[in-house]
Amino acid sequence: MLQYCKMRVVQVIETVRNGSFKGLLRETVYLNREAVPVEIDLSKLRPTADFPRPSGEEIVELTPDVLSRRSLSYPVRSRELKTSDYLKRGYRGYAVVRENEVAGDIWCADATAARDGRNHPDESWLGIRCRDGEVYTFDMFVAPGNRGGNIAAALQNGALHELKKQGFTKAYGFFWSDNVPALWVHRTLRWRELTRVRVSRLLLSRKLFLKRKPLPGPKPD
């Protein structure tokens, strides 16, 4: 808990310095915001070659051994603290790395991190449940100075390919319907949209599920 609070304090300080406090507030306080749960069959991923990246850039799994052995650095201190916290919780992390710097990362929860029958708290309010061989992906982040040039799509697609290599068959996730870049990435990678979920949150409280509604289907003949 102390590590989590430290990470949050550092995150607030960083966002104030960068002039993006409004964006942080938007992620911690909202009413009746619409989320879109999605799933993807890992046997049908787009080739990594569809999202070419500069030479020397690679996708790596974040483990305590890798962090120590490669002395990876983060351009954002709060993200380094969050990585430590997530690894202690049993989550899997994948990062796009340039030399020894983490340009961005994405996190996943599978059965090794399961609590009360669910791998991650988001699964409850999203209305999904990962089975054996399935994984929930969450909290993708790209450092501000590294954004653009398809890096988000390359990171997410690369992480999904790594999960496939490790024997996973399906992944779940979600994006906010008002987050246009996230919507673009998920549709570019061909995630299947499942439903719509209305949810509210106040600061550090858990997300409060309000209402689910199915996606509009084809009109009857």
C-alpha positions as CSV (number, residue, x, y, z in Angstrom):
1,M,0.0,0.0,0.0
2,L,2.9,2.4,0.8
3,Q,4.5,1.7,-2.6
4,Y,1.1,2.4,-4.3
5,C,0.7,5.7,-2.4
6,K,4.2,6.8,-3.3
7,M,3.6,6.0,-6.9
8,R,0.4,8.1,-6.9
9,V,2.1,11.1,-5.3
10,V,5.0,11.0,-7.8
11,Q,2.4,10.7,-10.6
12,V,0.6,13.8,-9.5
13,I,3.8,15.7,-9.2
14,E,4.9,14.7,-12.7
15,T,1.5,15.6,-14.3
16,V,1.5,19.0,-12.6
17,R,5.1,19.7,-13.9
18,N,4.0,18.6,-17.4
19,G,0.8,20.6,-17.4
20,S,-1.4,17.5,-17.8
21,F,-3.2,17.5,-14.5
22,K,-6.5,17.7,-16.3
23,G,-5.8,14.4,-18.0
24,L,-4.9,12.7,-14.7
25,L,-8.1,14.0,-13.1
26,R,-10.1,12.7,-16.0
27,E,-8.8,9.2,-15.3
28,T,-9.6,9.3,-11.6
29,V,-13.0,11.2,-11.5
30,Y,-15.8,10.5,-13.9
31,L,-19.5,9.9,-14.0
32,N,-21.4,7.6,-16.4
33,R,-18.4,7.2,-18.7
34,E,-18.6,4.6,-21.5
35,A,-16.2,1.7,-21.7
36,V,-15.9,-0.8,-24.5
37,P,-14.8,-4.3,-23.5
38,V,-13.0,-6.1,-26.3
39,E,-11.5,-9.5,-27.1
40,I,-9.1,-10.9,-29.7
41,D,-8.3,-14.4,-30.9
42,L,-4.5,-14.7,-30.7
43,S,-4.4,-17.1,-33.6
44,K,-5.5,-14.2,-35.9
45,L,-3.1,-11.4,-35.0
46,R,-1.8,-9.0,-37.5
47,P,1.9,-9.7,-38.4
48,T,4.4,-7.6,-36.5
49,A,5.8,-6.5,-39.9
50,D,2.6,-4.5,-40.4
51,F,3.9,-2.0,-37.8
52,P,7.6,-1.6,-38.6
53,R,9.8,0.1,-36.0
54,P,13.3,1.6,-36.0
55,S,16.3,-0.6,-35.8
56,G,17.3,-1.4,-32.2
57,E,13.8,-1.2,-30.8
58,E,12.4,-4.5,-29.4
59,I,9.5,-5.9,-27.3
60,V,10.7,-7.5,-24.1
61,E,8.9,-9.1,-21.1
62,L,9.4,-7.2,-17.9
63,T,10.5,-9.4,-15.1
64,P,12.6,-8.7,-12.0
65,D,15.6,-10.5,-13.7
66,V,15.3,-8.5,-16.9
67,L,15.0,-5.2,-15.1
68,S,18.1,-6.0,-13.0
69,R,20.2,-7.5,-15.7
70,R,19.6,-4.9,-18.3
71,S,19.4,-1.9,-15.9
72,L,16.3,-0.6,-17.8
73,S,15.5,3.0,-17.2
74,Y,12.1,4.8,-17.4
75,P,11.6,8.4,-18.7
76,V,8.7,8.6,-16.2
77,R,9.5,7.9,-12.5
78,S,5.9,7.0,-11.6
79,R,5.9,4.3,-14.3
80,E,9.0,2.7,-12.8
81,L,7.2,2.6,-9.4
82,K,4.1,1.2,-11.0
83,T,6.2,-1.6,-12.7
84,S,7.5,-2.6,-9.3
85,D,4.0,-2.7,-7.9
86,Y,2.5,-4.7,-10.8
87,L,5.2,-7.3,-10.6
88,K,4.6,-7.8,-6.9
89,R,0.9,-8.4,-7.7
90,G,1.8,-11.2,-10.2
91,Y,1.0,-9.3,-13.4
92,R,2.9,-9.7,-16.6
93,G,4.4,-6.7,-18.3
94,Y,5.7,-6.2,-21.8
95,A,7.6,-3.1,-23.0
96,V,9.0,-1.5,-26.1
97,V,12.6,-0.9,-25.3
98,R,15.1,1.4,-27.1
99,E,18.6,0.4,-26.0
100,N,18.0,0.4,-22.2
101,E,15.1,2.8,-22.0
102,V,11.5,1.7,-21.7
103,A,9.6,3.8,-24.2
104,G,6.2,2.3,-23.3
105,D,4.6,-0.7,-21.6
106,I,1.4,-2.8,-21.3
107,W,0.3,-5.1,-18.5
108,C,-1.6,-8.4,-18.4
109,A,-3.3,-10.5,-15.8
110,D,-3.8,-14.3,-16.1
111,A,-4.5,-17.2,-13.7
112,T,-1.2,-16.7,-11.9
113,A,-2.6,-13.4,-10.5
114,A,-6.2,-14.6,-9.9
115,R,-8.0,-13.5,-6.8
116,D,-11.5,-14.6,-5.9
117,G,-11.8,-16.3,-9.2
118,R,-10.9,-13.3,-11.3
119,N,-7.5,-12.3,-12.6
120,H,-8.0,-8.5,-12.3
121,P,-10.6,-6.3,-10.6
122,D,-11.6,-4.8,-14.0
123,E,-13.1,-8.1,-15.1
124,S,-16.0,-7.7,-12.6
125,W,-17.3,-4.4,-13.8
126,L,-16.5,-5.1,-17.5
127,G,-18.5,-8.4,-17.3
128,I,-15.7,-10.6,-18.6
129,R,-13.9,-13.6,-17.0
130,C,-10.6,-15.0,-18.3
131,R,-10.5,-18.8,-18.5
132,D,-7.3,-20.9,-18.6
133,G,-5.2,-19.9,-21.5
134,E,-6.8,-16.4,-21.6
135,V,-5.4,-13.1,-20.4
136,Y,-6.7,-9.6,-19.6
137,T,-4.6,-6.7,-20.9
138,F,-4.7,-3.3,-19.3
139,D,-2.9,0.0,-18.6
140,M,-0.9,0.6,-21.8
141,F,1.3,3.6,-21.5
142,V,3.7,5.3,-23.9
143,A,5.9,8.1,-22.5
144,P,4.9,11.5,-23.9
145,G,8.2,12.0,-25.7
146,N,7.8,8.7,-27.6
147,R,4.3,9.0,-28.8
148,G,3.3,8.8,-32.5
149,G,4.6,6.8,-35.4
150,N,2.4,3.7,-34.6
151,I,4.4,2.9,-31.5
152,A,1.2,2.2,-29.5
153,A,-0.1,-0.3,-32.1
154,A,3.4,-1.9,-32.4
155,L,3.6,-2.3,-28.6
156,Q,0.2,-3.8,-28.2
157,N,0.5,-6.1,-31.2
158,G,4.0,-7.2,-30.2
159,A,2.9,-8.0,-26.6
160,L,0.0,-10.1,-28.0
161,H,2.4,-12.0,-30.1
162,E,4.6,-12.7,-27.1
163,L,1.5,-13.9,-25.2
164,K,0.7,-16.2,-28.1
165,K,4.2,-17.7,-28.0
166,Q,3.7,-18.5,-24.3
167,G,0.5,-20.5,-25.0
168,F,-2.3,-18.0,-24.5
169,T,-5.2,-18.2,-27.0
170,K,-7.3,-15.2,-26.3
171,A,-6.9,-11.7,-24.8
172,Y,-9.5,-9.3,-23.3
173,G,-9.2,-5.6,-22.7
174,F,-11.2,-2.4,-23.0
175,F,-11.0,1.2,-24.1
176,W,-13.0,4.4,-23.3
177,S,-15.3,5.3,-26.2
178,D,-14.2,8.9,-26.0
179,N,-10.5,8.1,-26.3
180,V,-10.1,8.3,-30.1
181,P,-6.4,7.2,-30.2
182,A,-7.2,4.1,-28.2
183,L,-10.3,3.3,-30.3
184,W,-8.1,3.6,-33.4
185,V,-5.4,1.2,-32.0
186,H,-7.9,-1.4,-31.0
187,R,-9.8,-1.3,-34.3
188,T,-6.5,-1.3,-36.3
189,L,-5.5,-4.5,-34.5
190,R,-9.0,-6.0,-35.1
191,W,-10.1,-6.5,-31.5
192,R,-13.8,-7.5,-31.4
193,E,-16.0,-5.1,-29.5
194,L,-18.3,-6.9,-27.0
195,T,-20.7,-4.4,-25.4
196,R,-20.9,-1.0,-23.8
197,V,-20.5,-0.4,-20.1
198,R,-21.4,2.8,-18.2
199,V,-19.2,3.3,-15.2
200,S,-18.4,6.0,-12.6
201,R,-15.4,6.6,-10.3
202,L,-14.4,9.1,-7.6
203,L,-10.7,9.5,-7.1
204,L,-9.1,6.3,-5.7
205,S,-12.4,4.4,-5.3
206,R,-13.1,1.3,-7.3
207,K,-15.0,1.7,-10.6
208,L,-18.7,1.5,-10.0
209,F,-20.6,-0.4,-12.7
210,L,-23.8,1.4,-13.8
211,K,-25.2,-0.2,-16.9
212,R,-24.3,-2.5,-19.7
213,K,-25.9,-2.4,-23.2
214,P,-25.2,-4.6,-26.2
215,L,-23.6,-3.2,-29.3
216,P,-26.0,-2.3,-32.1
217,G,-26.4,-5.3,-34.4
218,P,-27.4,-5.5,-38.0
219,K,-30.8,-4.2,-38.9
220,P,-33.4,-7.0,-39.6
221,D,-34.4,-7.4,-43.3
